[in-house]
Amino acid sequence: MSDVLILHVADSAIEPIYSEIVGALNDREIASDFFSADRPLEDQFAGKTVVIDIGGWARAEHVAAGKAAGVQLWQVVGYGLDHLALDDVMASGIPLARIPGSSTAIALAEHAMYLLLAVVKQANLARPALMEQHFFDGDAIELDGRTIAIIGLGASGRELAKRAGSFGMRVLGVEVAEVSMADQAAIGVERCEGIDRLHAVLAEADVVSLHLPLNSATRHVLNAGAFEALKAGAIVVNVARGQLIDEPALVDALTRGDLGGAGLDVFEVEPLPLDSPLLSMSNVVVTPHWAAATRATMQRRAQITAENVRRALDGRPAEHLVRLADL
């Protein structure tokens, strides 16, 4: 019997992250079992030291079974905890670990730039124009000299700042925690304001890109008031969490023409309903929560997971533990 149970209860595809995790565990000579919804919970959790929760979708009954079995580590493969039965995990006393944002920083920053470029270069209009033989008459925007406000200067926000700077953009930041002048200079941020100054920064922004964790303080950080504060024609990019944006307010702002467009990888409801007005707007580019889905990200996540499993099996504290103060 193995010491590790790999749990996957979401509707999302299991590959290729499952193979990466199993490969990383095998490299450390750690055997694992894969959860099956068709077998009794108690039998599957019995004797397990670690639960690897792919995506962090575990429900209360999974946590209860883990607690009863004496699980010593609940490892979420991902950073976000908004799908997890978080209160149950924290109340169970089982140490909870997640993958740090640094594992996806490059992927998220690249995808944010992709979405921004797709919006300003009118990607949604290009193929229909090509098929109708309408050549030479695009009306794209140049990024050089434009101002981007990056809301959240964690790992992915900092990577985006570097990339936006290389496009000749003026970069402003908004962050809950203080960012030193040295750090701002290192990533090319002209200045960084506190979250209480969000609307003032938005008034200067041609582009706003979200890189915040989702919690009670950040939910709907971009709401109707924020869209009113944004410079007319601004573009909104979101590769973080859908509920950072009040989606009906976003649709209203786009419909009125107050915004120039949006590039979205995440949505308030996922999968995005097929009747969503966002899908019919030519200036809105959408992707299905793919920003972090690179092979390199999966490899990094698998290696961090395997290291924490080894730590738990050796009786050592896991890295990247979640504390109540983090939530």
ABEGO torsion letter per residue (X at the ends): XBABBBBBABABBAOAAAAAAAAAAAAAGBBBBBBBAABBAAAAABGBABBBBBGGABBAAAAAAAAAAGBABBBBBEABAAABBAAAAAAAGBBBBBBBAAAAAAAAAAAAAAAAAAAAAGAAAAAAAAAAGBBGABBBBBABGBBBBBBEABAAAAAAAAAAAAAGBBBBBBBABBBBAAAAAAAGBABBBBAAAAAAAAAABABBBBABBBBAAABGABBAAAAAABBBGBBBBBABBAAABBAAAAAAAAAAGABAEBBBABBABOBBBAABAAAABAABBBBBGAAABBAAAAAAAAAAAAAAAAAAAAGBBBBGBBBAAAX
